[in-house]
Amino acid sequence: MDPSLTPSAQTWKEKAREFSERFVRPVAAKYDRLQEYPWEVKSKLAEHGFMGVWIPKEYGGQGGGVLDLCVVVEEIARGCGGMGVMYAVNALGSFPIILGGTEAQKRKYLPEIAAGRKLIAFGLSERGAGSDAGGLSTRAVVDGGTITVDGDKKWTTNGGAADVYTVFAVSDPESRSRRISGVIVEKGDPGFEIGRAEDKMGIRCVPVVELHFRGCKVSTDRLLGGERGYGFKHAMMTLDCARPGVAAQAVGLAQGALEYALVYTQNRQQFGQPISSFQMVQQMLADMATRVEAARQLVYAAARALDAGPSAGGNPTKLAAQAKLFATDVAMEVTTNAVQLLGGYGYMRDYPVEKYMRDAKITQIYEGTNQVQRLVVARALLKEAMGLDGLKAYMPLPDHPNTALDRDRAAGRA
Ligand code: CAA
């Protein structure tokens, strides 16, 4: 029992752990090798009610929050990082509808996703617009009752497997703050095609593809939220809710690799004793476990802040970015150290830890590189620092000659 979890999150975590041991871990290596979508696992996820964890009850979901979603992602990723994202990316794709969709859009799409009958993906990034998410060039021309989408998307996780896509495109090129709109596109819409699938280092069981729109026409009831110009905001709000999920994926990966390292080091004999008896190995294990736990608690704190909302007084955007950057850096370090502890065996594909390391790398990149997360954190910090103005009285600043220190000096007290 983790006291930082709500009773509901605790229940989901236990359920997901059991699921992961039974259905995910045994097939993780197979799907990594085949680079195929694990349809059998997805069906089991749906059967066990996991596909609707984050979807409100009135739309057929389980009514859970970001914390519930995170603990499920963590446990799936503990068995397989690729399957962690194969699951979590449906939350990324559906958050724009949950946060910004019209009532009719929610009623049409969310129950299908919650039941696992339909999969969904998120189409934001482009060849020329990765970190600069506002620099999109895909166009969505709204004319009468029709939206025509033209352009290409890059790195769409779940693309091809998904039936529904929340796509972001420029609808109002002249507008400064309301250039972008969200459009819901379905597989089979005329002019919409799934492009090249990438050959990836890790998360190999889930497709990452290009999307092509060539005069793709859909009716205006597919305009996200029914109004133009809110796409960037909806995309950013979505990323706030989804980034703790990437962080949870990283915690699960790191925990999974750590557990293999713990078992291996107690069984590997060198110099006549298990290598876990050596202090240098113990130090590595202790540091790995400490960093995983610190990351986990930060992820839970970010998820709780998102569930509580900004009115609760925290800054969920900042915490989500902090959790994402910290947990994913920890995952990279811990999985690399797990390979190190397994030595020559760790480097071989017969052993599970090199896959954790390959799967971990992308978590530092997607849903905003960790450089972007640091930018988000720094912007929030500098804004919050306005409230620290009173501290100026206690330090000599160039524009503040009358500080308390100066006064104390003048009075011979310092
Ligand atoms: N919530 C609500 N609104 C927000 C917001 C947030 N978190 N962040 C910004 N906004 C709003 C701002 O208030 C501002 O609104 P106004 O114009 O009304 O003032 C507007 O959006 C523009 O904000 P910024 O000036 O901060 O925007 P920017 O251009 O400087 O970009 C950025 C900021 C943080 C760098 C952003 O571009 C970003 O997050 N980039 C990374 C994108 C990303 O994560 N891409 C990954 C996509 S998904 C993926 O990886 C593939 C996959 O399938 C898994």
Residues whose N, C-alpha, C, O or C-beta is under 5 A from the ligand:
A	BS01	CAA	F122 L124 S125 G130 S131 D132 A133 G134 W155 T156 T157 S177 K233 M236 M237 D240 T317 Y366 E367 G368 V372
